[in-house]
């Protein structure tokens, strides 16, 4: 009898262990899914800015475009978030089918867009926006920029124009990443401006020419 009770207790303990472990695993996966989408201010809005969606010639104009108003170059992230996610009954977002959201379908050329195609529908930009929408289009926690560095990765022999590759890295704090300070490779999200003294020409997915 004692042995049977002991076996029964061990079975109960094992089942409880598996149940608790399963709950912990589900919680961890949910936490990772939420944390991986980061901040609207630092991860979503910069993508729209890079592709000119909030420029003065597009939705960043004082009068906006097509009843879609964005702050010039993302100067008011909270207002932009309201316009993108909540304005007009959230018509620009489709949570069940993110790829069909106007936020993605128009600038990717899948639907008619007065501003033309801004990025490919299969590009990392479109996929990042789709994952964000699928996660519920959260605003996320604000994070402080602790460090921003650009490193010359490769420099060709002296020639004209000189060709070299750059890597951009952003270091932020905040709970969205999970464990304190974290660095992100943001090379593909950076827009290089023209320097009147020398000139920088950013060619996406290619080396930088000077």
N, C-alpha and C positions, 0 to 999 in steps of 0.2 A: 504493500500500500504506500509506504514511504517512497519507494522508488518510482511508482506511477505518478504520485503527486509531484515529485521532483521533475520528472520528464514533462509533466503538464505545465509546471511553472516555467521550465526552460523554453518550451514552445511558445508560451504567452510572452515571455521576455523577448524572444527572437522576433515574433510578429510585431511587438511594440517597437523594437529597434528598427525594423524595416519600415514601419509606418512613419516614425519620427524622421528617419533618414530621408524617406521620400518627400515628406513635407519640407525638410530643409533644402533638398535638391530643387524642388519646384520654386521655393522662395528665392534661392540663389539665382536660378535661371531668369526669374522675373526681374530680379534686381539688376542683373547684367543687361537684360534687354532694355530696361529703363535707362540705365546709366550710359549705355553705348550711344544713345541718341543725343546726349549732351545738351548744349545750350543753343536756343534759337538765335541769340545775339552773336555768338561766336562761331557757329557751325552752319546755320541755315541762311541767315541774312547775308553773310559774306559771299555765299555762292550766287545769290541774286545780284549782289552788287558787282561782283566780278563780271557777270554776263550782261551788265548794263540795264537790268530791269528797273532800277530806280534812278537812272540817269535823267538829266534834264530833258533829253530828247524822248524819253519814254515815260514810265509811270511816276517818275520823280518830278515831273513838271508841275507847276503850280496848279494847273487845271487837270492834272492826271491824264490818263488815257483810258477810254472805254469805261468810265465810271470806276476806275481802279486807281486809287491814290496812294502813293508811297512817299515817304520822306526822302528828300534828296540825298542820295548816297547812304541811305540807312541811318540818318541822323537821329531818328526817333523810333527805336526798335519796338517799343510797346505799341505805338500807334500802327506801325507796319504789321505787327502780329494781329491786331484787331482787324485790320483790313483784309489780311490774307485768310485768317481762320474763321472769323465771326461775321464779317460784313455780308449783307444781302443773304442772310440765312445760311451762311457757310457754303455758298454756291461754288466757291473756288476749290473746295476740298471734298473728296469722296473717300471716306474712310475704308469702305469695303473694297473699292477698286482704286487704289492710290494712283495708278498709272493714268487713269481717266480724269483725274483732277485737273481743273483748268490751269492750276499753278504749274503743272507739268506738261499737259497736252498742248497748250498754246505755244510756250517758248521752245518746245521741242519739235514743233512743226506738225504735230499730229492733228491739230485743228488750226483753222485760219487764224493768223495773228498779224496784226498791222505792223508789229515790230520785227516780223520775220523770225527765222529760226535762230535761237540763241544757243542751243546745245542739242546734241544728238539724243534721241529717245532712249538709246542704250548706253549712254555715257554714265560715268560715275556720278555726275551731278544729278541726273534724273533718278538714278537708283538711290542716292542718298536722300533726296526729297521724298521718294516713295516710301522708304523705310521710316522716315520721320512721320509721315502721314499715317502709315499703318500702326505706328506706336501711339496714335492719338494726337499727333501734332502738338506736343507739349511745348510750353514756353521754356521750361527748364530753369535751373538755378543760374543766377549770374555768377560769373567767375572773374577773378582779377588776373590781368596779364602780368606775370612775374618776369618773363623774359621772352624776347623775340630776337632770334639770330638768323642771319643769312650767311652761309658758308660756301665759298668757291670750291666746288667738288672736282672740277677738271678744267684745265686751261691748255688750249692748243698752242703750238709754237707761234711765234710772232708772225702775224699776217694781217691782212685787212679784208673784211672786218675780223677782229679778234673774237674767237668763239670760246665760251666757257660755260660750264654748267653750275647752277646754283641749287642749294638745298635750303629750304626755309623751315624753321622749327619754332613752334609756339609752346611755351610752358605756362600753365595756368594752375590756379588752386581751385578748391571748391569740391563739394561732395558728389558732383555729377560724375567725376572720374572714379571715385571710390576710395582711393588710398592717398589722400593728400595731394602732393604735387605730381603732375604728369606732363610728359612732352608729347606733342603731336606733330607728325610730318605734314605740313600744310603747303608743300611746294605747288601742288596742282590747284590750290585755292588762292594763290597770290596773283595780284595784278601788278605788273611792274610799270611804273610811270616813266615817261620820257624825261630825261635829265637834259636841260638846255645846254649844259656845259660839255656833255659827252654823248648822251643819248643811250637809252636802253630800249631794245625792241624785244618784247616778250612774245615768243612763238610757242604756243601750247604744245606740250609733249615733245619739244625739241630744245636743243641747247639755246642759250641766250646769246645774242649777237650784239657787239658794241662797235 
